[in-house]
Amino acid sequence: MSQDLPHGESWFSFFGFHDTFLENARRMQAAMSPDGLTWYAHEEVGVQHVFGLLTVLAVLLFFGIRTYSQIKDTEAAIVPEGKFSIRTFVELFTGYVYNQMASMMGKDAAKVFLPLIGTAAFVIFFSNLLGIMPFFPVPTTNFNTTLAFALVIFFATHIFGIKKHGFGYAKQFLGPFLPLAPLMLLIELISHIARPITLAIRLMANMAADHLVLGIFIGLVPFIVPLPIYALGCIVITVQTLVFCLLSTVYISMAISEDGH
């Protein structure tokens, strides 16, 4: 795992263009800021999480192409495969996400938002999964990555809320009792702004802690003892993916709900 390497490093760090990227970033910041490299917060620029996410996207692209090649013939694809395969995994994973969404927002809305929430589920799950693989950086242990995920959900929530209700969408920020509307507006604004922050921190903190614990046990006893920690890590990977997607579904459901409009 990346913990066995120097602090802040992974096997991606040994690519030649990594040092070139860092040097170009330093020069660009020096040219833009008279105070120097203040935005680094006294740390080196880390891009390992970017390469980790690109690895995840490459794997998902392969899964998508592989699955599509097997289901494009709809008549033949009606009969499920008799063994566990990439297609079987994708179908089971997608079906589970859809069923969870349908139980919360209804089947019609679940069909509309499955591409968004389903994509988030796949990306987050496989990003988390890198945490139990040696020498791979874990994208979801970096706040930049998790905040990007959360901001996508944040903007999607309000975009679809406005699309559904028009300017009437603002009513949910004012509450049912008009004299308290200013106070409710302040409370709702703080609540909505906090959503992407809490989503990002929850995912990042849990995955970073799981990754750290696994690295410690592997460093101490590299064979038998870490196996229960691997099992616990698999549970954390699944639960954190589920929590992010369920909360995202709740936020979107509230935005498009007819209640209060």
N, C-alpha and C positions, 0 to 999 in steps of 0.2 A: 504494500500500500504506500501511498504518497507520504505517510508519516515516517517511513523509514528513510526518506530522502531528507536533505536539508530543509529547514523551515521555509515554507512558502514555495517549495519546488515540487515538480513531478517529472515523470519521464518526458513530458512535452518540453520541459525546460532545456533539454539537451539538443533540440532542433536548432540549427544555425540561425533561422530567421527570428527566433525568440529574442536574442540579444539585439539584433537589428531593430526589432520593433521597440524595445525598451529605449534604445538610443534615440530613435526618431521621436518617440513620445516625449522624452526629456527635452529635446531641442525645440519641439513645437510648443511645449508649455513655457520654456524659457523665453521664447519669442513673444508669447501672448501675455505673460505676467511679469511685471517689473520686479516683483518680490521673489521670483524664482519658482521652484517646484512646490508651491504651497499645497496644491491639491492632492499631493501624494500622501499627506498626513504622516510624513516621515517613514513611509514604507515603499518598497519597490512596487512598480506596476505589475499586477498579476493578471495574466491572460489564460492561465491554465483552465479556468472554468469555461472560457469560451471554446477552447479546443475540446473539452469534455462534452459540451453541448453539441458541438458539430459532430462528434462521434455518435451521440444519441440520434441526431437527425439522420445521419447516414444509415444507421441500423434501422430506424423506422422507415426510411425510404425503401430499403431492401425488403422489409416486411410488407410494405404496401404494394410494391411491384409484384412480389411473390404471391400475395393473397389475391390481388386483382387478376393475375394470370390464371388463377385456378377457379375464380368465380365469375369471370366474364361470360362463360357459357352457362347461362342461368339454369338450363334444363339439367345439365350434368351436376351443377353445384347444389341442387336441391338435396341430394343424398349426402349426408355428412361423411367425412372421412372416418375410417375405422381405427385410426391411430392418432396419437397426439402429434401435431405438426404446427408449423407457423400459422397456417390458415386456421386451424382449430383454436390456437391460442388467441388470435385476433378476434375470431367470432365470439368466443367465450368472454373475453375482456370487454369487447364492445357491448355485448348483450347485457353483461352485469352493470356497466355504467348506464346504459339506457334504462334498465329496469329500476335502478336507484333514482334516476331523474324522473321517470314516469310516476313513481310513487310520491314524488314531492310536488311536481308541477303539472302533472297530467300527460297523457301520451302525445297529444298534439304538440304541446310546447316542447316536450322532450325531443321530438323529432326535429324541431327547428333548431334547438340549441345543442343537439348531440355533436355536431361537428366542432363546436367551440369547446365544450366541456370534455368531450371524448379526446380531442387532441391534447388538451391540458393533462388529462389522465395518463395518456401514453407517454408524453414527454416527461412528466414529473416522475412517473413510475420507473422509466428506464434511466433517468438521471439519478434517481435514488439508488437504483440497482448497481450503478458503478461503484457505490460505496463498499460493496463486498467483493470487488474484483481488484486484484493486486495492480499497483502502479497506475491506476486511472484516477485522474482528478474528478471530484464529484461536483457537478454544476450547482446542485441545490444546497451546498454548504457555503455558497457565496451569496451575500445579500443582494448584489447587483442582479443576479439571475432570478432569485425569488421575487424581488421587487418588480422586475420586468413582467413576470407571470401575473403578479397581483394587479399591476396597472392595466394589463390587458382586460382582466375581469372587471376592474373598476370602471374603465371607460365603456366597455361593452354593456355593463349594467345600466348606465345612465343613457347611453345612446338608444338602447332598445326600450327603455322606459319612456323616453321622449317620443320615440317612434310609435309606441303603443298609445300614449295618452295625449300627445301634443303638449301644449303649455299647461294642461291640467295636471301634468306630472308633478308640478311644483306643489300641488296641494298636500302631498304626503309629507312635505317638509314643514307644514304649518300646523298640523294637528287638527282635531275636530272642534276645538274650543277657540274661537277667534281672539278673545282677549289675551290668551297665552301664546298666540302665534309667534311673536318675536322671540320669546324664550324657546319655544319648540324649534324654531328655525335655527337658532344657535346650537341647540343640542343635536339636531339632526345633521347639521353641517359638520360638527366635530365627529359625530359617529361615522358618517360616510367617509370623511377624510382618514379616520383611523383604520378603516377596513383594509385597504391595501397594505398598510404598515403592519398590522397584526397578522395578516395572511403571510406576508413575506417573512416576518421575524419568526413566526411559529414554525414554518417549514424549514427555514435556514437553521434555527437553533436546534431543533430536534435531529436533523440530519447531521449537523456538525458534531453534536454530542455522541450520536451513535457511531459515527466515523471515528471519533477520537477514542471511544471505549474499545472498539474493535482493534484499532491500531495498538493500543496499550497492551491488550491481552496477547496479540500476535507477537509483540516485541518481548513479552515476558516468557510465554510458553507457546511456541509457534505451531504446535501440532494438535493434540487432543483437546486441551482445555478450551480453545477458542470456538469449538464447534457449537456449544450452546449459545455463545454470543452471536455467531452467524445466524442461528435460528431466530434469536431475538431481533437481530438486524433485519431479517426478512419480514418479520411482523411490523417493525417500525416503518419499513419501506412502504408496505401496503397501507398501513393505517394513515400515514401522513399524506399519501396520495388521495385516499378516500376523504380525509378531513378537508383538504383543499378543495376538492371537487364538490363535496356536499355543501360547504359554505358558499362556494361560488353559485351553485344551483339555488340556494336559499336567497342570496342577494338578487339574482335575476328574477326569481319568482316573485319576490316582493315588489320589484320595480314594474313588472308587467301585470301585477294583480289588479283586479277591478275594485278590490276593497279600498275604501277611502277616496275613490275618485268619482 
